[in-house]
């Protein structure tokens, strides 16, 4: 049995493995970018929904101007 490896076969296997790993890496990077974009979009929507509540809280927590009170 020959213990040596054909260099061409070795290089071929190396390139197959390397290209598989590179493709997986590119796919994972694209998924991460897509998830980051989705997160930022949802965060903007959430912040937009929260901003009216903040304005209401600020208005409710303001001291009452007694000149505007209507007494019966």
Residue pairs with C-beta under 8 A, 6 or more apart in sequence:
none
